[in-house]
Structures are given as structure tokens and as C-alpha cells.
Amino acid sequence: MIKTMKDVAFPAKGILDLGCGYGPIGLFAAKFWPDQTVEMVDVNERSLALAQNNARTNGITNVNIHQSNVYEQLAGKSYGLILTNPPIRAGKQVVSAMLAGANDHLVDGGMILVVIQKKQGEPSARKLLTATFGNCEILARDKGYYILKAVKQA
């Protein structure tokens, strides 16, 4: 994901790391795009504490790290870019909510990037993104992992 996301162009309306875990994707995004604010959310309090510690340790200040179960605490917020490595163990219903819900939280022209393994649901994720956004592209593929991109149409 990190290698691939460096090459995307998106509206400068902020970034969301959905299901941030301990923060590697969102913190890289914050460092790479210092002019953007990166909102990092996860349902797991321990993961959030680790993400906050990692941000502090690395001197990254353009982040807002807080708890949210998928989009529950993000009502009315929209972003230019949503990044996610969905928690497959949470189940298909949660992953589907993360992917389909992105459409309501992207500005026109904004995009979602998803990293997912083929054996853990990439074909289903690609189908859902295509149904939701009308488009889905495979940006990269390596050792069973896929990076999928979908763009919100105006």
C-alpha cells in the first residue's frame, strides 16, 4: 500500500485511515503529505494508543487519532482519500460496511485505496467497489495482496 499510494493524485480535502491499527499507513500518509490532515480511526483502544505513541515518537502532528466503529464517529465528514487495510477477521459484514460506506465520506473525485489478499476476499471487495462506485482498478498485485482503487464520480 505504501509504495502504491505515493503515486496517486487526489483532492486535497484530507485523508482518512479507516481501521488504522497501530498506524503505519496513516502515519506514512501524514509524513508524505504534510499539508494534509490525516484522520486515523479504529475500534480497538489498544491499537489507537499504539498509533498515538507512534505519531509522538516520530514527531508527526498532522494527525487526528480517535475511536470509531467504521464510520460511526465520522458523520458529515468527507475526505479526498480513504486508505484501508480492512480487518478481515471482523467479518464480511464489517468489511462491506467499510468499503460501501466510503462513498458517503469522499468528496467528488476522491478515492479509496484498499489492500486485501485474494484469498481473504479480494474478488468480493472488487465487486462491491465496482457496484458502489461504478469503477474499481487493481493498482498493484504482489504475493497474493492486491491494492484496489475506486473513485467517487461527480
C-alpha positions in Angstrom: 0.0 0.0 0.0 2.7 2.5 1.0 4.6 2.1 -2.3 1.5 2.4 -4.3 -0.2 5.3 -2.6 2.7 7.6 -3.2 1.8 7.8 -6.8 -1.9 8.7 -6.5 -3.4 12.2 -7.1 -6.5 13.0 -5.0 -8.4 16.1 -4.0 -6.7 17.9 -1.1 -9.6 17.5 1.3 -7.9 15.4 4.0 -7.2 11.7 4.4 -8.9 9.0 6.4 -7.1 5.9 7.6 -10.0 3.6 8.3 -9.2 0.8 10.7 -5.7 2.3 11.3 -4.4 -0.4 13.7 -1.1 0.8 15.2 -0.9 3.4 12.4 1.7 2.5 9.7 -0.4 3.5 6.7 -1.9 6.7 8.2 1.4 7.9 9.7 3.2 7.3 6.4 0.5 9.3 4.7 0.8 12.2 7.2 4.6 12.2 6.7 4.4 12.0 2.9 1.6 14.7 2.6 2.5 17.1 5.4 0.0 19.7 4.1 -2.9 17.2 4.7 -4.6 16.3 7.9 -4.9 12.5 8.4 -7.8 11.3 10.5 -7.0 7.8 11.8 -9.7 5.7 13.4 -10.1 2.2 14.8 -12.5 0.5 17.1 -9.6 -1.0 19.2 -8.4 1.2 22.1 -5.0 -0.6 22.3 -4.4 0.0 18.6 -5.2 3.6 19.0 -2.9 4.0 22.0 -0.1 2.5 19.9 -0.9 4.7 16.9 -0.8 7.8 19.1 2.5 6.7 20.6 4.0 6.0 17.1 2.9 9.5 16.0 4.5 11.1 19.0 7.7 9.1 18.7 8.0 10.1 15.0 7.1 13.7 15.5 4.0 13.5 13.3 1.5 16.2 14.3 -0.9 16.5 11.3 -3.0 13.5 12.6 -6.2 13.2 14.5 -6.4 9.7 16.1 -9.6 8.6 17.7 -12.0 5.7 18.2 -14.8 5.0 15.7 -16.6 1.8 14.8 -16.3 2.1 11.0 -17.9 5.5 10.2 -20.0 6.0 13.4 -18.0 8.9 14.7 -17.4 10.5 11.2 -20.9 11.7 10.4 -20.8 14.6 8.0 -17.1 14.3 7.3 -15.7 13.9 3.8 -12.1 13.2 2.5 -10.1 13.3 -0.6 -8.5 9.9 0.1 -9.6 7.0 2.3 -7.0 4.3 3.0 -7.8 0.9 4.5 -6.4 -2.5 5.2 -9.7 -3.9 6.4 -9.7 -6.3 9.4 -10.8 -9.4 7.6 -11.2 -11.2 10.9 -14.0 -8.8 11.8 -16.2 -10.5 9.2 -17.6 -9.8 5.7 -20.3 -7.5 7.1 -17.8 -5.1 8.7 -15.5 -5.1 5.7 -18.5 -4.5 3.3 -19.7 -1.6 5.5 -16.1 -0.1 5.4 -16.0 -0.3 1.6 -19.5 0.7 0.7 -19.7 3.4 3.3 -16.7 5.2 1.8 -18.9 6.6 -0.9 -20.7 8.8 1.7 -17.3 10.0 3.0 -15.5 11.0 -0.1 -15.6 14.3 -2.0 -16.3 14.1 -5.7 -13.2 12.8 -7.3 -12.0 11.4 -4.0 -10.8 7.8 -3.9 -10.5 4.8 -1.7 -7.4 2.6 -1.7 -7.8 -0.9 -0.2 -5.2 -3.5 0.5 -6.6 -7.0 0.6 -5.4 -10.6 0.0 -7.0 -12.6 -2.8 -7.7 -15.5 -0.5 -9.4 -13.2 2.0 -11.9 -11.6 -0.3 -10.3 -9.5 -3.0 -12.8 -10.7 -5.7 -15.7 -9.8 -3.4 -14.2 -6.5 -2.5 -13.6 -5.6 -6.1 -17.2 -6.5 -7.0 -18.6 -4.4 -4.1 -16.4 -1.4 -5.0 -17.5 -1.6 -8.6 -21.1 -1.8 -7.6 -20.7 1.1 -5.2 -18.6 3.5 -7.3 -19.1 2.3 -10.8 -15.4 1.6 -11.1 -12.6 -0.3 -9.5 -9.0 -0.7 -10.6 -6.2 -3.0 -9.5 -3.3 -0.7 -8.9 -0.8 -3.4 -7.7 -0.6 -7.1 -7.1 2.2 -8.8 -5.2 2.3 -12.2 -3.4 -1.4 -12.6 -3.1 -2.0 -9.0 -2.0 -4.0 -6.5 -4.1 -4.3 -2.8 -4.0 -7.7 -1.7 -5.2 -8.7 1.8 -6.1 -12.2 3.2 -6.6 -13.0 6.9 -7.4 -16.2 8.7 -6.4 -17.8 10.1 -9.5 -19.2 13.7 -9.6 
